[in-house]
Structure formats: structure tokens, C-alpha cells
Amino acid sequence: MSDPTRLQAEPARSVPVVSRADVVVVGGGPAGFSAAVSAARAGASVTLVERYPYLGGLASGGMVLVLDDMCNGAEITVRGICAELVERMGRYGLAVYPPEAERGHDPAMYRKWSRWGLFDFNTHTKPHPICYSVAFDPDGWKRASDAMVQEAGIELRLHSWFSHTVTEDGRATGVVVETKAGRQAIMGSVVIDATGDLDVAASAGAPFIHGAYMVTTVFRLGGVDTDAAERFQFEAPERFHAIDREAKRIIGGSWDYWWLKTPLPGIVWCNCPHMTGLDGLKVEDLTAAEFEGRRRIHALVDHVRANLPGFENCFVVDVAPQTGIRQTRLLEGEYIVTKEDVINRLHFPDSIARGRDYYTPYRALLPKAVDGLLVAGRHYSATSAAQKMSREIPPCMAMGEAAGLAAAMALQAGVSVKQVDVAALQKRLRDQGADPGDRPSANARVAELQA
């Protein structure tokens, strides 16, 4: 165990500046990718920094292989860059979603689509209605996002692990990263923190809270006869539930459906096990999650091979290279979104992104005490309870798209990111196909914009 009372002095050293850009985005996950593409398309020069050798973050590397929380009944609420990425993956045959005519409460459609995970899990009625959600392949995400980044003319720097933020007089002016070539500095006029863990903003001195939620080592199984498995589920429900209940006990926590189909035949996605009491910022806990997750995975495989029809010949294809971290640091920004805001569908005049039927104000992307910095992703300014309800990938992509455009607009207008004309930002987001949530739904409560 580390001893916080013992310190090792580090010698001062100069760090070479390897890149300068209008906008520096740290984190190539869904929010950071969207921010970088949005800023570049708006005319800014952009450098995108990512620690892994691929784009996609928890979507690809964490293998969170369903996009949900992106519709309000029949209304699709997350569009823009997210929709473009889905369309590209669909062209590759690596994205699956139910056509509009097959969404709703039809039991036959539930049987057809539920094992893809394409239902509204937020409803209290069962079976849950089929809705607009997307099952995708992780390499399809990498391929599509690579293409979009290249087309936008973004300088992409992979294999670059964030070290600390460079600040001058309370303003973020760049970041230092660790690489195989040593430390490198990347300077920018605006920095966007899309790390998921608030690494950049915390390093710059922005206030935050430390939240926690369950951790998952996501995995995929191959050699599964999904048709046989689904027939067993629906035609022998009592036997199925007994075997399924034991599977959930062995894996130690999962969603209602512990396995879902993917666009690849015979390969299923398992968004489990759920492990609690672990801190996603601690090396010791992350290491423990990897060992414990794999132990549970292989115990589960033994069980389903012996007992679950369709899984007799299953095998582990892969365990996600990124541990499934849902919550660590959360920004305390100019506005803090609360659980009540999400539940009550509170609409903000400065809304710049939507989820299924909740809204994210621009102020929730703005750190206190630090200028020249925007935050986009699951670490946005929210309480722990609110974040657990509003951290899904599509709304985080919508946040990123708004942050990237706001950064470009601030530079073009010669103003701080805190002084961006939000009405103009909303209009430009809508003009480029996004839904900033500027038009409240009929059941939304409207908030007053506080001075």
C-alpha cells in the first residue's frame, strides 16, 4: 500500500511543445470525439489527445455496446454527430436498431428485439416497450470515428496519457501528457476535458465532488446459438428463470438481461459483473476489479455451458480492455444538475443537450475558478444521484458536440467560453442537425435562468 506521508521529489524539467491548436480535446471517448469533430467542422484547428490506441472510450474499449437514453417515446432526442456515427456503422453492417414500425408495446416485437437490449428500461410496465436504441460492434465504432476525425482534419495523438493541466492566471492554456517519447506539451486557446474522470479540470483547480458507482469488467462470449437460447427463454420460462437466476448469482450482479445479441453472429455481449465498493481512481481497486471480474466470468461460463441451451459451446472472446467505470469525480460547475432536475424534466433556457427527456444546461459544462476550459461527458456538473440517471453515451455525445461548437464560437467572437451567446449556440446546433433541447417537450417544467 502507498504511504501518503512519504514523498519523492521530482526534478524540474522542460517539456517540449509538440502541438498548438485553437482547441485541445483531452479524451477520445464519445464526448471527446464529438467535441473534436464539432469544433473542427466549425473552423477551429483541433488536437485530440487519447491515452489508448483507439477512439471510442467506454463505447469501444469498454464495450458498452448499446446506445440508449436517446428518445422520448416516439421522439428521437439525440441526433447530430451521434446519429451520423450510427448511420456510418449501419453502412458497415455493424449497427442494429428497430425500424419505427416495430417500436412500442407489441409482445411480438419485444420477443424480436429485447435480446438486442433495444427497449425502454426506464418504464415501469413490462414487457418494456421497444424503442429507438442501437446495438453496435466496438470495432465498427473505431472505424467510423477514425474516418470522421480524419475527414474533419483533426490532429489525433493516441498513446498520450494525460499528466497535468497548464494554467496561466486562472486560465487553462494546454496540457502535458506522458508518452513513450517522454513528456510532451500540447497548447491550446481552449481546452475541453472529456476524460470521463475530470482529470483536466481537477488538475487545473476546478472544484468537484468524488462520487462512486458500480464497476464492471465487460466481456463477450462466442459460439452461442442465440436462436436456441431465445426459444428456451420464451418457451420454457420456468426452467429458464431458474438457470438465469443462478447465472446472476454466480456473476454477482447484472442488469435484468445479463447477455445481449450483437451484430456479429454467435457473439453476445455481457455488461457484467457489477462490482461495488471499488474506486475508479485507485490503482489497487482497478487491479482488484480485473482479477475478481475474470474469476466471476469463468465461473459463469462453466455454469451456462452445463445448463443453458444455446450456450453449450460458448467461450470467452474477450474482456474489455477498459474497466467499466461509471462515476468518479464530478464537476461542481456554474450550475449543478440535481436528481430532481432529471426526474422533473426541468428545462433550462440555456439547454444545449438532451437525454430521453431531461436537459443539460450550458452552465453545467463550465468550471468555476478556471477559464478557457469546458467539460463534456459523464463527469459534467451534477450530483452523484443525478449523474447515475443521466450518464449514458448519447447524451454525453450531445454535450461534446455542444462544447466543441461553443469553443469554436468563443474563439471566433474573441470572448471567453463563459461569455458564449447560448441562443446562437443553440441555433447553430439545431442547424447542424443536433437537438440542443432549446424547445421543451410538453411535459417539461421550465426553469428560470438565474443571473
C-alpha positions, -999 to +999 in steps of 0.1 A: +000+000+000+011+035-007+021+058+022+008+093+016+032+107+043+062+097+021+070+119-009+097+116-036+109+149-050+107+152-088+133+174-105+121+203-125+124+199-163+115+215-195+088+198-217+088+201-255+057+217-270+047+192-298+014+208-309-006+241-308-042+243-317-072+265-312-089+237-293-073+209-274-097+180-265-084+155-239-102+121-241-112+104-273-143+087-259-178+095-272-180+130-257-144+140-267-147+126-302-179+146-307-163+177-293-133+175-316-154+169-347-178+197-338-151+222-332-132+213-363-162+215-385-169+250-371-135+261-384-112+256-354-079+238-355-082+209-331-058+185-314-075+154-299-055+135-272-063+099-262-044+076-240-055+043-257-046+032-293-082+038-305-111+061-303-144+054-285-136+052-249-161+031-230-182+027-261-155+007-279-127-001-254-152-005-225-176-024-249-208-006-237-224-019-269-259-004-267-267+033-273-298+042-253-313+071-234-318+089-268-355+090-273-386+102-256-413+079-267-415+083-305-393+114-305-356+109-310-338+134-288-301+128-295-292+135-331-263+153-347-229+137-346-243+107-327-268+100-355-241+103-381-219+078-363-248+053-361-255+058-398-219+050-407-218+019-385-250+008-401-234+011-436-207-013-424-234-037-412-222-031-376-252-013-361-287-027-355-318-008-344-356-015-347-375+003-375-400+028-364-430+005-373-417-021-348-413+001-318-438+002-290-456-024-267-462-052-292-453-085-274-441-100-307-417-071-312-405-075-276-396-111-284-379-100-316-358-071-303-354-074-265-323-096-266-306-068-285-313-046-255-334-022-276-362-015-251-370+014-228-358+002-194-370+034-177-407+024-180-425+006-151-446-015-175-434-050-185-426-061-210-407-028-217-416-011-249-392-014-278-377+020-286-351+037-307-318+023-294-288+010-312-267-022-308-233-019-323-199-035-327-169-019-310-146-021-340-174-006-361-173+024-337-135+027-340-137+025-378-164+051-382-149+076-357-115+072-373-130+082-406-149+112-392-118+125-374-096+122-405-123+139-427-125+168-402-087+174-404-082+168-367-047+162-353-051+130-334-025+120-308-031+085-295-009+067-269-008+100-249-016+098-212-027+130-196-004+142-168-014+177-158-030+209-170-010+240-179-026+271-164-017+308-166-035+334-144-065+311-138-069+301-174-062+267-190-037+270-218-027+234-225-019+200-211+012+179-205+010+142-215+031+112-209+042+093-240+069+067-250+089+097-262+087+113-227+066+142-215+050+164-242+031+197-240+001+204-262-011+240-261-044+255-270-066+285-267-095+264-253-092+231-236-120+206-234-120+180-206-136+148-219-116+124-198-147+109-180-129+114-147-125+152-147-087+148-148-080+180-167-104+203-147-093+188-113-057+193-122-065+230-131-080+235-097-117+234-105-139+223-076-155+188-078-171+161-057-160+125-055-188+101-065-188+063-068-209+037-086-205+001-096-176-011-117-178-037-145-154-059-164-175-062-196-169-093-218-182-111-249-189-147-254-187-165-288-201-198-300-236-190-288-267-203-306-288-173-298-319-187-316-319-217-293-313-196-262-342-173-271-365-202-278-357-216-244-363-183-227-398-178-242-410-215-245-397-229-212-399-198-189-398-216-155-367-236-164-351-206-180-357-183-150-341-209-126-310-212-147-309-175-153-313-167-116-283-189-108-262-173-135-269-139-120-259-152-086-226-165-099-218-133-118-226-114-087-248-087-101-261-077-135-289-060-154-321-079-160-306-093-192-270-103-185-264-112-222-275-094-253-271-101-290-246-082-311-242-075-349-217-104-351-235-138-354-229-161-324-213-134-303-231-120-273-223-090-251-223-093-213-224-060-194-215-076-161-204-084-134-214-055-112-189-049-085-194-023-058-172-007-031-144+000-057-130+034-065-123+040-102-094+064-093-075+039-072-049+016-089-054-010-062-092-011-068-089-012-105-065-041-103-088-060-079-117-054-103-098-071-132-090-102-111-124-105-095-142-098-128-124-126-146-129-150-117-167-145-120-167-146-158-152-180-159-174-194-132-204-181-152-191-198-184-188-231-166-225-228-154-241-219-187-221-244-207-235-271-185-271-258-181-283-232-206-294-243-240-276-224-268-245-218-246-232-254-246-202-245-268-197-209-256-162-194-250-148-161-239-140-140-269-126-110-250-128-090-218-130-052-224-096-035-224-111-007-204-127-013-170-163-001-169-161+029-147-194+048-143-186+076-118-156+091-101-150+129-100-180+151-108-176+188-116-191+215-094-197+240-121-217+271-127-248+250-123-251+216-106-278+194-121-298+176-094-318+143-093-349+164-091-340+183-122-337+150-141-369+134-126-390+165-131-377+171-166-366+206-157-360+226-189-333+253-188-332+283-211-295+276-217-301+239-225-276+226-250-282+188-249-310+163-242-313+128-229-345+108-231-365+137-216-341+157-194-319+187-203-283+198-197-277+235-193-246+251-208-236+262-173-231+226-163-201+224-187-184+255-172-160+250-143-158+276-115-124+293-109-109+283-142-114+299-176-106+286-211-119+252-201-151+233-209-162+199-196-182+173-216-191+137-206-202+117-176-182+140-153-203+171-160-216+192-132-242+171-115-249+155-081-240+118-078-276+108-079-284+129-110-253+116-128-264+080-123-296+088-142-280+109-170-246+094-179-254+074-209-233+077-241-257+095-265-264+125-242-227+127-234-221+129-272-246+157-274-227+175-246-195+171-265-210+184-298-222+215-279-188+220-261-168+218-293-190+242-312-190+266-282-152+266-281-150+275-318-176+302-314-158+317-284-126+320-303-143+334-334-161+360-313-130+368-292-147+361-259-144+336-230-162+303-232-183+316-203-195+345-225-207+325-255-240+336-268-260+305-259-290+313-281-267+315-311-251+282-299-285+265-297-294+278-332-262+265-348-265+232-331-300+228-345-289+240-379-263+212-380-288+185-371-284+183-333-312+188-308-299+211-281-331+209-261-339+245-266-376+236-273-390+220-241-413+190-245-449+193-235-444+176-201-412+196-192-410+221-163-395+254-173-368+269-151-359+305-148-324+314-159-306+327-128-283+357-131 
